[in-house]
Amino acid sequence: MKRILVLITYFITHLSIAQTQIVHRDAEIAGMVQEISATNLEKYVRELAAFRTRHTLSKDDPNEGILASQNYALTHFKSFEANANGRLSSEIDFFTVEADGRRIPSDSKIGNVMATLKGTDPNDNRVFIISAHIDSRALDVMNTEIDAPGANDDGSGVAAVIELARIMSKKQFKATIIFVIVSGEEQGLKGAAYLAEKALNENWNLVAMLNNDMIGNSNSSETNINDNTRVRIFSEGVPSAETERMAAIRRYTNGENDSKSRQLARYMKELGERYVDQLEVKLVYRNDRFLRGGDHTPFAQRGFTAIRVCEMNENYYHQHENVRVENGIQYGDLPEFVDFEYMRKVTGINLASLASLANAPSEPTNVGIDVRRLSNTSTLRWEAPEKGKAKGYYVLMRETDASMWQKKFYTEDTTLSIPYSKDNYFFAVQAVGEGGHESLAVFPQPITR
């Protein structure tokens, strides 16, 4: 009997060890995540809401309206320049939007507030964008006069971008990070469309665009769910800008769940949950909410890798509503309905992802999987990244019905054969830098000859 008890204890102990998950955190990234302040986020949100309205077409006024709020954001960005050793520059990028007969009744001047943190590697021209929209609205999207505090939509995203610029501008990253606060989202994604077109025309090496829109609400209307432990990341499956050749390869490989945007979403889930406690990232296999869109969409439509970060549960009493009390219910997007601790955690997943990506090498190139013969062993081949130096590589593997990568095989070569059938698993490859920072994963193309 004693021997049986010893054996049971042995197996329970070793089973517990086998199930233990080791979490490695880069000390500098962990320190930046810890620096995110819920108090700061609340201050930004309340001050943004105090502009009364931030409607894109609101009149110029030193104390309220869109221009006053843009100058507020620019002032914050400018204040961070002193601690950035000359690497941070900020401006309002003004442009004219032509009348569209819908939400832009006449040609209008619109601006995006931008702070650019230049990368430290002169040979690395990669760009990462984190974005939110500063404009707000009430029930009537064309009413430029009514109160539209926009505390959560999207004061929460703007506050996150400002706080990230404050913290990250004091650090060095190999690639360039642009903190963007766009306008015109509620009038048809005008600021984002302008910026995406500019990035395309100027041939930016834009690796990823992270759009944060409504990240401060943790209590849902109707269902009364109160939960600040989950957040959604939306990503497109079939790329909006897919070419005929891309479509043919996707059909051939069944890669509809492995677009670049979906790889970015997986990356953010892994990095976010690595550095932020008590927050689960839920991957939503849609570009955005059902039949709705956000500022990442114009980037996806132009072929860029883009996702949307959004709260898990929306409250429609406080979204696109006039400020009022009706039947005992307070309507309107007011600061008192924002969960600032939740915002802190969501801001953290953005920081962890951006910091890791901007210091990692770029993705491995010419990633392929050998399909020249039938085999129960899968062989992948690739070449070194174009930007940065790879210390090694991870070959990632998951079963075909799994949402996340389940195993990582490390190698310092540029080829790896593993005894798992390509018929039963999906694979990808990512580069690993000297500091352990990982690139985005690349889904392999078939090697046929």
C-alpha angles and dihedrals in degrees: 000000000000090000091052091052090050091051092048091050090048094052094044091051094048092044088053091051091048090054095047113114117212114211117201115199126188104235095223094049091045089051092052091049090052090052093063106111124211086197091058092047091052091049092052093047094049092047091049091049089051091069084078093218132017095185110159091235097041117130123266111266130156092227107034142019136051100307094049090051092048090053088050091056092044091052090056092049091048091051090058094055094081092065096044099076093236095307098106122074126170138192145149108255104211124197138162123251115203120230111271102188090242121061098350105062095180138010105292138192112233131176140205117208109222136183115187119201106196118221119243097229109084090200094054114084096171118134130202121191128202113188147181133168122245099195119099137195143190128214095299106055090203096053105106096175107051121094110273107169094175094197095160100016093082111324086092092059093044091051090051092051092049092048092048091050090051093053102034097044088070091059135068125244128179094225130047122265121199118200106205131188106187132195132211097047094130091046093057109300090288100156094046092047090052092049094045091051090048091051090050096046093046091046097236115186088233107177101177141359119205113197117195113195120164105353100153109073122092100165121075128213120239095006093052093216111168109194131142095171100082136058132180129233115194120204134169120245106196103039116249090223096045115153125213090257092050090049092051092052091045091054092045094051098031087235097153090121095048106067118143091255091053090051088053091051091051090048092053092049092052095044095039095052090044093059106025119064124215095017125109119197112218116203111219113199096220133087088238142331115321108297091346134105146199144196094286090065098076088052092050090048089057094050100263125135106252139160139178125233112204139163116269098235123035125209111213093191086070101036125082090347135127115249106257145115114247127171089349093305122120109223127192139073097276130164093241089070095055120102103216096186088056089049090053092056095046090049087053095059089053092051095047092049096045095045093049094046095046092053097040123089116258120268121291112262133233093016111185143166119220112242098162094112139019111265143150087221119079121215122196127189132187145156132241120280119266094229126046128357125286118217090189145325141250121221104206124207136187137164114259094253095047121103097205135044109268104191136028122202113197123212137159092209126084095239134049135181118200129182096245124107118245086217091067104034143044120225139196138172130225131183121237121210130213092269093050093256112149129218124223114283121257121215109224126246119221116268103214103166 
